[in-house]
């Protein structure tokens, strides 16, 4: 069985260079036995605000056994 989960993050010039984030829904699926089969990262530039958004798509898979 597969699930697809997409999260969005933002990096702004005023934000720290590294920030650790947790995604509760992703954590829930991992605890249920899903594993990350693939990730797709897509940057979305916002030149008017000087920030970049990232769309991160996780392809999750779980064995039917």
mmCIF file as Biopython writes it, N, C-alpha, C and O atoms, coordinates in Angstrom:
data_model
#
loop_
_atom_site.group_PDB
_atom_site.id
_atom_site.type_symbol
_atom_site.label_atom_id
_atom_site.label_alt_id
_atom_site.label_comp_id
_atom_site.label_asym_id
_atom_site.label_entity_id
_atom_site.label_seq_id
_atom_site.pdbx_PDB_ins_code
_atom_site.Cartn_x
_atom_site.Cartn_y
_atom_site.Cartn_z
_atom_site.occupancy
_atom_site.B_iso_or_equiv
_atom_site.auth_seq_id
_atom_site.auth_asym_id
_atom_site.pdbx_PDB_model_num
ATOM 1   N N  . UNK A ? 1  ? 0.843  -1.164 0.000  1.0 0.0 1  A 1 
ATOM 2   C CA . UNK A ? 1  ? 0.000  0.000  0.000  1.0 0.0 1  A 1 
ATOM 3   C C  . UNK A ? 1  ? 0.896  1.238  0.000  1.0 0.0 1  A 1 
ATOM 4   O O  . UNK A ? 1  ? 1.933  1.259  0.663  1.0 0.0 1  A 1 
ATOM 5   N N  . UNK A ? 2  ? 0.492  2.265  -0.744 1.0 0.0 2  A 1 
ATOM 6   C CA . UNK A ? 2  ? 1.260  3.505  -0.790 1.0 0.0 2  A 1 
ATOM 7   C C  . UNK A ? 2  ? 0.420  4.677  -0.313 1.0 0.0 2  A 1 
ATOM 8   O O  . UNK A ? 2  ? -0.806 4.679  -0.424 1.0 0.0 2  A 1 
ATOM 9   N N  . UNK A ? 3  ? 1.110  5.667  0.218  1.0 0.0 3  A 1 
ATOM 10  C CA . UNK A ? 3  ? 0.509  6.953  0.566  1.0 0.0 3  A 1 
ATOM 11  C C  . UNK A ? 3  ? 1.440  8.030  0.040  1.0 0.0 3  A 1 
ATOM 12  O O  . UNK A ? 3  ? 2.653  7.837  -0.045 1.0 0.0 3  A 1 
ATOM 13  N N  . UNK A ? 4  ? 0.858  9.162  -0.312 1.0 0.0 4  A 1 
ATOM 14  C CA . UNK A ? 4  ? 1.633  10.320 -0.754 1.0 0.0 4  A 1 
ATOM 15  C C  . UNK A ? 4  ? 1.309  11.460 0.195  1.0 0.0 4  A 1 
ATOM 16  O O  . UNK A ? 4  ? 0.143  11.786 0.416  1.0 0.0 4  A 1 
ATOM 17  N N  . UNK A ? 5  ? 2.353  12.064 0.757  1.0 0.0 5  A 1 
ATOM 18  C CA . UNK A ? 5  ? 2.190  13.147 1.718  1.0 0.0 5  A 1 
ATOM 19  C C  . UNK A ? 5  ? 3.071  14.306 1.256  1.0 0.0 5  A 1 
ATOM 20  O O  . UNK A ? 5  ? 4.261  14.120 0.999  1.0 0.0 5  A 1 
ATOM 21  N N  . UNK A ? 6  ? 2.490  15.499 1.153  1.0 0.0 6  A 1 
ATOM 22  C CA . UNK A ? 6  ? 3.254  16.680 0.751  1.0 0.0 6  A 1 
ATOM 23  C C  . UNK A ? 6  ? 3.223  17.699 1.881  1.0 0.0 6  A 1 
ATOM 24  O O  . UNK A ? 6  ? 2.163  18.003 2.429  1.0 0.0 6  A 1 
ATOM 25  N N  . UNK A ? 7  ? 4.390  18.221 2.223  1.0 0.0 7  A 1 
ATOM 26  C CA . UNK A ? 7  ? 4.502  19.273 3.237  1.0 0.0 7  A 1 
ATOM 27  C C  . UNK A ? 7  ? 5.185  20.478 2.589  1.0 0.0 7  A 1 
ATOM 28  O O  . UNK A ? 7  ? 5.915  20.338 1.608  1.0 0.0 7  A 1 
ATOM 29  N N  . UNK A ? 8  ? 4.939  21.650 3.150  1.0 0.0 8  A 1 
ATOM 30  C CA . UNK A ? 8  ? 5.524  22.886 2.639  1.0 0.0 8  A 1 
ATOM 31  C C  . UNK A ? 8  ? 6.307  23.558 3.755  1.0 0.0 8  A 1 
ATOM 32  O O  . UNK A ? 8  ? 5.836  23.653 4.889  1.0 0.0 8  A 1 
ATOM 33  N N  . UNK A ? 9  ? 7.499  24.021 3.426  1.0 0.0 9  A 1 
ATOM 34  C CA . UNK A ? 9  ? 8.312  24.763 4.380  1.0 0.0 9  A 1 
ATOM 35  C C  . UNK A ? 9  ? 8.749  26.065 3.732  1.0 0.0 9  A 1 
ATOM 36  O O  . UNK A ? 9  ? 8.725  26.194 2.508  1.0 0.0 9  A 1 
ATOM 37  N N  . UNK A ? 10 ? 9.141  27.015 4.537  1.0 0.0 10 A 1 
ATOM 38  C CA . UNK A ? 10 ? 9.581  28.308 4.026  1.0 0.0 10 A 1 
ATOM 39  C C  . UNK A ? 10 ? 10.936 28.656 4.624  1.0 0.0 10 A 1 
ATOM 40  O O  . UNK A ? 10 ? 11.172 28.459 5.816  1.0 0.0 10 A 1 
ATOM 41  N N  . UNK A ? 11 ? 11.813 29.169 3.790  1.0 0.0 11 A 1 
ATOM 42  C CA . UNK A ? 11 ? 13.066 29.728 4.286  1.0 0.0 11 A 1 
ATOM 43  C C  . UNK A ? 11 ? 13.050 31.212 3.957  1.0 0.0 11 A 1 
ATOM 44  O O  . UNK A ? 11 ? 12.872 31.601 2.803  1.0 0.0 11 A 1 
ATOM 45  N N  . UNK A ? 12 ? 13.234 32.017 4.957  1.0 0.0 12 A 1 
ATOM 46  C CA . UNK A ? 12 ? 13.251 33.467 4.787  1.0 0.0 12 A 1 
ATOM 47  C C  . UNK A ? 12 ? 14.628 33.980 5.189  1.0 0.0 12 A 1 
ATOM 48  O O  . UNK A ? 12 ? 15.324 33.342 5.980  1.0 0.0 12 A 1 
ATOM 49  N N  . UNK A ? 13 ? 15.025 35.131 4.646  1.0 0.0 13 A 1 
ATOM 50  C CA . UNK A ? 13 ? 16.342 35.680 4.999  1.0 0.0 13 A 1 
ATOM 51  C C  . UNK A ? 13 ? 16.533 35.877 6.495  1.0 0.0 13 A 1 
ATOM 52  O O  . UNK A ? 13 ? 17.665 35.823 6.976  1.0 0.0 13 A 1 
ATOM 53  N N  . UNK A ? 14 ? 15.469 36.100 7.238  1.0 0.0 14 A 1 
ATOM 54  C CA . UNK A ? 14 ? 15.583 36.331 8.682  1.0 0.0 14 A 1 
ATOM 55  C C  . UNK A ? 14 ? 15.579 35.038 9.503  1.0 0.0 14 A 1 
ATOM 56  O O  . UNK A ? 14 ? 15.806 35.075 10.712 1.0 0.0 14 A 1 
ATOM 57  N N  . UNK A ? 15 ? 15.325 33.905 8.859  1.0 0.0 15 A 1 
ATOM 58  C CA . UNK A ? 15 ? 15.268 32.640 9.610  1.0 0.0 15 A 1 
ATOM 59  C C  . UNK A ? 15 ? 16.677 32.100 9.845  1.0 0.0 15 A 1 
ATOM 60  O O  . UNK A ? 15 ? 17.608 32.439 9.114  1.0 0.0 15 A 1 
ATOM 61  N N  . UNK A ? 16 ? 16.828 31.258 10.869 1.0 0.0 16 A 1 
ATOM 62  C CA . UNK A ? 16 ? 18.141 30.677 11.140 1.0 0.0 16 A 1 
ATOM 63  C C  . UNK A ? 16 ? 18.600 29.808 9.957  1.0 0.0 16 A 1 
ATOM 64  O O  . UNK A ? 16 ? 17.763 29.307 9.206  1.0 0.0 16 A 1 
ATOM 65  N N  . UNK A ? 17 ? 19.914 29.623 9.784  1.0 0.0 17 A 1 
ATOM 66  C CA . UNK A ? 17 ? 20.413 28.852 8.644  1.0 0.0 17 A 1 
ATOM 67  C C  . UNK A ? 17 ? 19.979 27.388 8.671  1.0 0.0 17 A 1 
ATOM 68  O O  . UNK A ? 17 ? 19.902 26.749 7.621  1.0 0.0 17 A 1 
ATOM 69  N N  . UNK A ? 18 ? 19.696 26.855 9.849  1.0 0.0 18 A 1 
ATOM 70  C CA . UNK A ? 18 ? 19.213 25.478 9.945  1.0 0.0 18 A 1 
ATOM 71  C C  . UNK A ? 18 ? 18.137 25.424 11.008 1.0 0.0 18 A 1 
ATOM 72  O O  . UNK A ? 18 ? 18.333 25.885 12.132 1.0 0.0 18 A 1 
ATOM 73  N N  . UNK A ? 19 ? 17.022 24.869 10.653 1.0 0.0 19 A 1 
ATOM 74  C CA . UNK A ? 19 ? 15.926 24.736 11.599 1.0 0.0 19 A 1 
ATOM 75  C C  . UNK A ? 19 ? 15.374 23.317 11.484 1.0 0.0 19 A 1 
ATOM 76  O O  . UNK A ? 19 ? 15.018 22.871 10.393 1.0 0.0 19 A 1 
ATOM 77  N N  . UNK A ? 20 ? 15.305 22.628 12.585 1.0 0.0 20 A 1 
ATOM 78  C CA . UNK A ? 20 ? 14.796 21.262 12.591 1.0 0.0 20 A 1 
ATOM 79  C C  . UNK A ? 20 ? 13.287 21.296 12.785 1.0 0.0 20 A 1 
ATOM 80  O O  . UNK A ? 20 ? 12.778 21.916 13.719 1.0 0.0 20 A 1 
ATOM 81  N N  . UNK A ? 21 ? 12.586 20.620 11.887 1.0 0.0 21 A 1 
ATOM 82  C CA . UNK A ? 21 ? 11.130 20.579 11.954 1.0 0.0 21 A 1 
ATOM 83  C C  . UNK A ? 21 ? 10.652 19.139 12.019 1.0 0.0 21 A 1 
ATOM 84  O O  . UNK A ? 21 ? 11.305 18.231 11.505 1.0 0.0 21 A 1 
ATOM 85  N N  . UNK A ? 22 ? 9.515  18.943 12.651 1.0 0.0 22 A 1 
ATOM 86  C CA . UNK A ? 22 ? 8.879  17.631 12.652 1.0 0.0 22 A 1 
ATOM 87  C C  . UNK A ? 22 ? 7.525  17.765 11.987 1.0 0.0 22 A 1 
ATOM 88  O O  . UNK A ? 22 ? 6.858  18.793 12.101 1.0 0.0 22 A 1 
ATOM 89  N N  . UNK A ? 23 ? 7.136  16.726 11.301 1.0 0.0 23 A 1 
ATOM 90  C CA . UNK A ? 23 ? 5.851  16.693 10.630 1.0 0.0 23 A 1 
ATOM 91  C C  . UNK A ? 23 ? 5.030  15.575 11.265 1.0 0.0 23 A 1 
ATOM 92  O O  . UNK A ? 23 ? 5.241  14.401 10.961 1.0 0.0 23 A 1 
ATOM 93  N N  . UNK A ? 24 ? 4.087  15.937 12.155 1.0 0.0 24 A 1 
ATOM 94  C CA . UNK A ? 24 ? 3.352  14.933 12.925 1.0 0.0 24 A 1 
ATOM 95  C C  . UNK A ? 24 ? 2.666  13.865 12.064 1.0 0.0 24 A 1 
ATOM 96  O O  . UNK A ? 24 ? 2.667  12.690 12.428 1.0 0.0 24 A 1 
ATOM 97  N N  . UNK A ? 25 ? 2.089  14.256 10.940 1.0 0.0 25 A 1 
ATOM 98  C CA . UNK A ? 25 ? 1.405  13.270 10.101 1.0 0.0 25 A 1 
ATOM 99  C C  . UNK A ? 25 ? 2.402  12.269 9.517  1.0 0.0 25 A 1 
ATOM 100 O O  . UNK A ? 25 ? 2.113  11.075 9.441  1.0 0.0 25 A 1 
ATOM 101 N N  . UNK A ? 26 ? 3.570  12.754 9.108  1.0 0.0 26 A 1 
ATOM 102 C CA . UNK A ? 26 ? 4.611  11.860 8.586  1.0 0.0 26 A 1 
ATOM 103 C C  . UNK A ? 26 ? 5.083  10.927 9.695  1.0 0.0 26 A 1 
ATOM 104 O O  . UNK A ? 26 ? 5.234  9.725  9.473  1.0 0.0 26 A 1 
ATOM 105 N N  . UNK A ? 27 ? 5.315  11.467 10.879 1.0 0.0 27 A 1 
ATOM 106 C CA . UNK A ? 27 ? 5.732  10.632 12.017 1.0 0.0 27 A 1 
ATOM 107 C C  . UNK A ? 27 ? 4.701  9.543  12.306 1.0 0.0 27 A 1 
ATOM 108 O O  . UNK A ? 27 ? 5.061  8.403  12.600 1.0 0.0 27 A 1 
ATOM 109 N N  . UNK A ? 28 ? 3.423  9.897  12.221 1.0 0.0 28 A 1 
ATOM 110 C CA . UNK A ? 28 ? 2.346  8.932  12.478 1.0 0.0 28 A 1 
ATOM 111 C C  . UNK A ? 28 ? 2.436  7.764  11.488 1.0 0.0 28 A 1 
ATOM 112 O O  . UNK A ? 28 ? 2.361  6.603  11.888 1.0 0.0 28 A 1 
ATOM 113 N N  . UNK A ? 29 ? 2.596  8.072  10.208 1.0 0.0 29 A 1 
ATOM 114 C CA . UNK A ? 29 ? 2.680  7.018  9.200  1.0 0.0 29 A 1 
ATOM 115 C C  . UNK A ? 29 ? 3.924  6.147  9.413  1.0 0.0 29 A 1 
ATOM 116 O O  . UNK A ? 29 ? 3.863  4.930  9.243  1.0 0.0 29 A 1 
ATOM 117 N N  . UNK A ? 30 ? 5.036  6.761  9.779  1.0 0.0 30 A 1 
ATOM 118 C CA . UNK A ? 30 ? 6.257  5.987  10.029 1.0 0.0 30 A 1 
ATOM 119 C C  . UNK A ? 30 ? 6.060  5.047  11.217 1.0 0.0 30 A 1 
ATOM 120 O O  . UNK A ? 30 ? 6.520  3.905  11.195 1.0 0.0 30 A 1 
ATOM 121 N N  . UNK A ? 31 ? 5.379  5.529  12.249 1.0 0.0 31 A 1 
ATOM 122 C CA . UNK A ? 31 ? 5.093  4.686  13.417 1.0 0.0 31 A 1 
ATOM 123 C C  . UNK A ? 31 ? 4.149  3.536  13.071 1.0 0.0 31 A 1 
ATOM 124 O O  . UNK A ? 31 ? 4.174  2.494  13.725 1.0 0.0 31 A 1 
ATOM 125 N N  . UNK A ? 32 ? 3.315  3.724  12.042 1.0 0.0 32 A 1 
ATOM 126 C CA . UNK A ? 32 ? 2.384  2.683  11.603 1.0 0.0 32 A 1 
ATOM 127 C C  . UNK A ? 32 ? 3.047  1.655  10.685 1.0 0.0 32 A 1 
ATOM 128 O O  . UNK A ? 32 ? 2.389  0.722  10.225 1.0 0.0 32 A 1 
ATOM 129 N N  . UNK A ? 33 ? 4.339  1.816  10.418 1.0 0.0 33 A 1 
ATOM 130 C CA . UNK A ? 33 ? 5.056  0.830  9.625  1.0 0.0 33 A 1 
ATOM 131 C C  . UNK A ? 33 ? 5.339  1.231  8.189  1.0 0.0 33 A 1 
ATOM 132 O O  . UNK A ? 33 ? 5.925  0.449  7.440  1.0 0.0 33 A 1 
ATOM 133 N N  . UNK A ? 34 ? 4.936  2.431  7.785  1.0 0.0 34 A 1 
ATOM 134 C CA . UNK A ? 34 ? 5.283  2.909  6.446  1.0 0.0 34 A 1 
ATOM 135 C C  . UNK A ? 34 ? 6.753  3.298  6.428  1.0 0.0 34 A 1 
ATOM 136 O O  . UNK A ? 34 ? 7.318  3.652  7.463  1.0 0.0 34 A 1 
ATOM 137 N N  . UNK A ? 35 ? 7.365  3.235  5.273  1.0 0.0 35 A 1 
ATOM 138 C CA . UNK A ? 35 ? 8.742  3.699  5.104  1.0 0.0 35 A 1 
ATOM 139 C C  . UNK A ? 35 ? 8.786  4.615  3.893  1.0 0.0 35 A 1 
ATOM 140 O O  . UNK A ? 35 ? 7.941  4.530  3.002  1.0 0.0 35 A 1 
ATOM 141 N N  . UNK A ? 36 ? 9.789  5.500  3.872  1.0 0.0 36 A 1 
ATOM 142 C CA . UNK A ? 36 ? 9.915  6.482  2.795  1.0 0.0 36 A 1 
ATOM 143 C C  . UNK A ? 36 ? 10.572 5.805  1.594  1.0 0.0 36 A 1 
ATOM 144 O O  . UNK A ? 36 ? 11.742 5.425  1.637  1.0 0.0 36 A 1 
ATOM 145 N N  . UNK A ? 37 ? 9.804  5.667  0.543  1.0 0.0 37 A 1 
ATOM 146 C CA . UNK A ? 37 ? 10.307 5.051  -0.683 1.0 0.0 37 A 1 
ATOM 147 C C  . UNK A ? 37 ? 11.013 6.087  -1.549 1.0 0.0 37 A 1 
ATOM 148 O O  . UNK A ? 37 ? 12.017 5.783  -2.193 1.0 0.0 37 A 1 
ATOM 149 N N  . UNK A ? 38 ? 10.488 7.313  -1.564 1.0 0.0 38 A 1 
ATOM 150 C CA . UNK A ? 38 ? 11.059 8.361  -2.406 1.0 0.0 38 A 1 
ATOM 151 C C  . UNK A ? 38 ? 10.661 9.718  -1.847 1.0 0.0 38 A 1 
ATOM 152 O O  . UNK A ? 38 ? 9.588  9.867  -1.263 1.0 0.0 38 A 1 
ATOM 153 N N  . UNK A ? 39 ? 11.535 10.710 -2.030 1.0 0.0 39 A 1 
ATOM 154 C CA . UNK A ? 39 ? 11.194 12.092 -1.700 1.0 0.0 39 A 1 
ATOM 155 C C  . UNK A ? 39 ? 11.419 12.948 -2.939 1.0 0.0 39 A 1 
ATOM 156 O O  . UNK A ? 39 ? 12.343 12.709 -3.717 1.0 0.0 39 A 1 
ATOM 157 N N  . UNK A ? 40 ? 10.572 13.933 -3.107 1.0 0.0 40 A 1 
ATOM 158 C CA . UNK A ? 40 ? 10.692 14.876 -4.220 1.0 0.0 40 A 1 
ATOM 159 C C  . UNK A ? 40 ? 10.659 16.275 -3.613 1.0 0.0 40 A 1 
ATOM 160 O O  . UNK A ? 40 ? 9.688  16.652 -2.957 1.0 0.0 40 A 1 
ATOM 161 N N  . UNK A ? 41 ? 11.721 17.036 -3.836 1.0 0.0 41 A 1 
ATOM 162 C CA . UNK A ? 41 ? 11.818 18.393 -3.292 1.0 0.0 41 A 1 
ATOM 163 C C  . UNK A ? 41 ? 11.698 19.379 -4.440 1.0 0.0 41 A 1 
ATOM 164 O O  . UNK A ? 41 ? 12.437 19.303 -5.422 1.0 0.0 41 A 1 
ATOM 165 N N  . UNK A ? 42 ? 10.758 20.305 -4.306 1.0 0.0 42 A 1 
ATOM 166 C CA . UNK A ? 42 ? 10.522 21.305 -5.343 1.0 0.0 42 A 1 
ATOM 167 C C  . UNK A ? 42 ? 10.603 22.698 -4.741 1.0 0.0 42 A 1 
ATOM 168 O O  . UNK A ? 42 ? 9.735  23.071 -3.952 1.0 0.0 42 A 1 
ATOM 169 N N  . UNK A ? 43 ? 11.631 23.485 -5.093 1.0 0.0 43 A 1 
ATOM 170 C CA . UNK A ? 43 ? 11.699 24.858 -4.577 1.0 0.0 43 A 1 
ATOM 171 C C  . UNK A ? 43 ? 10.715 25.766 -5.313 1.0 0.0 43 A 1 
ATOM 172 O O  . UNK A ? 43 ? 10.514 25.642 -6.521 1.0 0.0 43 A 1 
ATOM 173 N N  . UNK A ? 44 ? 10.107 26.679 -4.559 1.0 0.0 44 A 1 
ATOM 174 C CA . UNK A ? 44 ? 9.188  27.659 -5.118 1.0 0.0 44 A 1 
ATOM 175 C C  . UNK A ? 44 ? 9.676  29.018 -4.650 1.0 0.0 44 A 1 
ATOM 176 O O  . UNK A ? 44 ? 9.534  29.351 -3.473 1.0 0.0 44 A 1 
ATOM 177 N N  . UNK A ? 45 ? 10.251 29.814 -5.554 1.0 0.0 45 A 1 
ATOM 178 C CA . UNK A ? 45 ? 10.808 31.113 -5.185 1.0 0.0 45 A 1 
ATOM 179 C C  . UNK A ? 45 ? 9.721  32.174 -5.116 1.0 0.0 45 A 1 
ATOM 180 O O  . UNK A ? 45 ? 8.834  32.230 -5.969 1.0 0.0 45 A 1 
ATOM 181 N N  . UNK A ? 46 ? 9.800  33.002 -4.103 1.0 0.0 46 A 1 
ATOM 182 C CA . UNK A ? 46 ? 8.889  34.127 -3.939 1.0 0.0 46 A 1 
ATOM 183 C C  . UNK A ? 46 ? 9.747  35.389 -3.918 1.0 0.0 46 A 1 
ATOM 184 O O  . UNK A ? 46 ? 10.177 35.835 -2.854 1.0 0.0 46 A 1 
ATOM 185 N N  . UNK A ? 47 ? 9.992  35.958 -5.086 1.0 0.0 47 A 1 
ATOM 186 C CA . UNK A ? 47 ? 10.905 37.095 -5.192 1.0 0.0 47 A 1 
ATOM 187 C C  . UNK A ? 47 ? 10.366 38.346 -4.505 1.0 0.0 47 A 1 
ATOM 188 O O  . UNK A ? 47 ? 11.155 39.193 -4.086 1.0 0.0 47 A 1 
ATOM 189 N N  . UNK A ? 48 ? 9.053  38.489 -4.378 1.0 0.0 48 A 1 
ATOM 190 C CA . UNK A ? 48 ? 8.517  39.695 -3.741 1.0 0.0 48 A 1 
ATOM 191 C C  . UNK A ? 48 ? 8.794  39.702 -2.239 1.0 0.0 48 A 1 
ATOM 192 O O  . UNK A ? 48 ? 8.961  40.769 -1.648 1.0 0.0 48 A 1 
ATOM 193 N N  . UNK A ? 49 ? 8.845  38.532 -1.619 1.0 0.0 49 A 1 
ATOM 194 C CA . UNK A ? 49 ? 9.123  38.463 -0.183 1.0 0.0 49 A 1 
ATOM 195 C C  . UNK A ? 49 ? 10.569 38.085 0.110  1.0 0.0 49 A 1 
ATOM 196 O O  . UNK A ? 49 ? 11.002 38.147 1.261  1.0 0.0 49 A 1 
ATOM 197 N N  . UNK A ? 50 ? 11.313 37.700 -0.902 1.0 0.0 50 A 1 
ATOM 198 C CA . UNK A ? 50 ? 12.705 37.312 -0.695 1.0 0.0 50 A 1 
ATOM 199 C C  . UNK A ? 50 ? 12.857 35.987 0.018  1.0 0.0 50 A 1 
ATOM 200 O O  . UNK A ? 50 ? 13.861 35.755 0.691  1.0 0.0 50 A 1 
ATOM 201 N N  . UNK A ? 51 ? 11.890 35.132 -0.117 1.0 0.0 51 A 1 
ATOM 202 C CA . UNK A ? 51 ? 11.961 33.838 0.551  1.0 0.0 51 A 1 
ATOM 203 C C  . UNK A ? 51 ? 11.755 32.719 -0.459 1.0 0.0 51 A 1 
ATOM 204 O O  . UNK A ? 51 ? 11.322 32.943 -1.589 1.0 0.0 51 A 1 
ATOM 205 N N  . UNK A ? 52 ? 12.072 31.523 -0.022 1.0 0.0 52 A 1 
ATOM 206 C CA . UNK A ? 52 ? 11.881 30.347 -0.851 1.0 0.0 52 A 1 
ATOM 207 C C  . UNK A ? 52 ? 11.037 29.349 -0.074 1.0 0.0 52 A 1 
ATOM 208 O O  . UNK A ? 52 ? 11.300 29.061 1.093  1.0 0.0 52 A 1 
ATOM 209 N N  . UNK A ? 53 ? 10.044 28.842 -0.730 1.0 0.0 53 A 1 
ATOM 210 C CA . UNK A ? 53 ? 9.225  27.770 -0.172 1.0 0.0 53 A 1 
ATOM 211 C C  . UNK A ? 53 ? 9.699  26.459 -0.767 1.0 0.0 53 A 1 
ATOM 212 O O  . UNK A ? 53 ? 10.161 26.412 -1.907 1.0 0.0 53 A 1 
ATOM 213 N N  . UNK A ? 54 ? 9.583  25.416 -0.001 1.0 0.0 54 A 1 
ATOM 214 C CA . UNK A ? 54 ? 9.906  24.085 -0.504 1.0 0.0 54 A 1 
ATOM 215 C C  . UNK A ? 54 ? 8.688  23.204 -0.340 1.0 0.0 54 A 1 
ATOM 216 O O  . UNK A ? 54 ? 8.090  23.121 0.733  1.0 0.0 54 A 1 
ATOM 217 N N  . UNK A ? 55 ? 8.344  22.559 -1.415 1.0 0.0 55 A 1 
ATOM 218 C CA . UNK A ? 55 ? 7.302  21.548 -1.381 1.0 0.0 55 A 1 
ATOM 219 C C  . UNK A ? 55 ? 8.029  20.207 -1.338 1.0 0.0 55 A 1 
ATOM 220 O O  . UNK A ? 55 ? 8.770  19.870 -2.262 1.0 0.0 55 A 1 
ATOM 221 N N  . UNK A ? 56 ? 7.820  19.447 -0.272 1.0 0.0 56 A 1 
ATOM 222 C CA . UNK A ? 56 ? 8.492  18.161 -0.114 1.0 0.0 56 A 1 
ATOM 223 C C  . UNK A ? 56 ? 7.420  17.075 -0.161 1.0 0.0 56 A 1 
ATOM 224 O O  . UNK A ? 56 ? 6.527  17.027 0.684  1.0 0.0 56 A 1 
ATOM 225 N N  . UNK A ? 57 ? 7.525  16.215 -1.155 1.0 0.0 57 A 1 
ATOM 226 C CA . UNK A ? 57 ? 6.571  15.127 -1.314 1.0 0.0 57 A 1 
ATOM 227 C C  . UNK A ? 57 ? 7.231  13.835 -0.890 1.0 0.0 57 A 1 
ATOM 228 O O  . UNK A ? 57 ? 8.305  13.487 -1.381 1.0 0.0 57 A 1 
ATOM 229 N N  . UNK A ? 58 ? 6.595  13.129 0.013  1.0 0.0 58 A 1 
ATOM 230 C CA . UNK A ? 58 ? 7.081  11.843 0.493  1.0 0.0 58 A 1 
ATOM 231 C C  . UNK A ? 58 ? 6.202  10.750 -0.100 1.0 0.0 58 A 1 
ATOM 232 O O  . UNK A ? 58 ? 4.983  10.771 0.072  1.0 0.0 58 A 1 
ATOM 233 N N  . UNK A ? 59 ? 6.810  9.802  -0.793 1.0 0.0 59 A 1 
ATOM 234 C CA . UNK A ? 59 ? 6.117  8.610  -1.258 1.0 0.0 59 A 1 
ATOM 235 C C  . UNK A ? 59 ? 6.370  7.550  -0.193 1.0 0.0 59 A 1 
ATOM 236 O O  . UNK A ? 59 ? 7.508  7.133  0.021  1.0 0.0 59 A 1 
ATOM 237 N N  . UNK A ? 60 ? 5.313  7.122  0.465  1.0 0.0 60 A 1 
ATOM 238 C CA . UNK A ? 60 ? 5.431  6.150  1.555  1.0 0.0 60 A 1 
ATOM 239 C C  . UNK A ? 60 ? 4.907  4.801  1.090  1.0 0.0 60 A 1 
ATOM 240 O O  . UNK A ? 60 ? 3.984  4.723  0.279  1.0 0.0 60 A 1 
ATOM 241 N N  . UNK A ? 61 ? 5.500  3.756  1.607  1.0 0.0 61 A 1 
ATOM 242 C CA . UNK A ? 61 ? 5.058  2.421  1.246  1.0 0.0 61 A 1 
ATOM 243 C C  . UNK A ? 61 ? 5.000  1.553  2.495  1.0 0.0 61 A 1 
ATOM 244 O O  . UNK A ? 61 ? 5.786  1.702  3.431  1.0 0.0 61 A 1 
ATOM 245 N N  . UNK A ? 62 ? 4.035  0.638  2.467  1.0 0.0 62 A 1 
ATOM 246 C CA . UNK A ? 62 ? 3.878  -0.292 3.578  1.0 0.0 62 A 1 
ATOM 247 C C  . UNK A ? 62 ? 3.606  -1.672 2.993  1.0 0.0 62 A 1 
ATOM 248 O O  . UNK A ? 62 ? 2.784  -1.829 2.090  1.0 0.0 62 A 1 
ATOM 249 N N  . UNK A ? 63 ? 4.295  -2.649 3.512  1.0 0.0 63 A 1 
ATOM 250 C CA . UNK A ? 63 ? 4.101  -4.009 3.043  1.0 0.0 63 A 1 
ATOM 251 C C  . UNK A ? 63 ? 2.732  -4.517 3.481  1.0 0.0 63 A 1 
ATOM 252 O O  . UNK A ? 63 ? 2.270  -4.209 4.580  1.0 0.0 63 A 1 
ATOM 253 N N  . UNK A ? 64 ? 2.094  -5.287 2.626  1.0 0.0 64 A 1 
ATOM 254 C CA . UNK A ? 64 ? 0.783  -5.863 2.959  1.0 0.0 64 A 1 
ATOM 255 C C  . UNK A ? 64 ? 0.877  -7.139 3.755  1.0 0.0 64 A 1 
ATOM 256 O O  . UNK A ? 64 ? -0.141 -7.791 3.989  1.0 0.0 64 A 1 
ATOM 257 N N  . UNK A ? 65 ? 2.080  -7.519 4.183  1.0 0.0 65 A 1 
ATOM 258 C CA . UNK A ? 65 ? 2.243  -8.776 4.923  1.0 0.0 65 A 1 
ATOM 259 C C  . UNK A ? 65 ? 1.665  -8.692 6.303  1.0 0.0 65 A 1 
ATOM 260 O O  . UNK A ? 65 ? 1.720  -9.665 7.056  1.0 0.0 65 A 1 
#
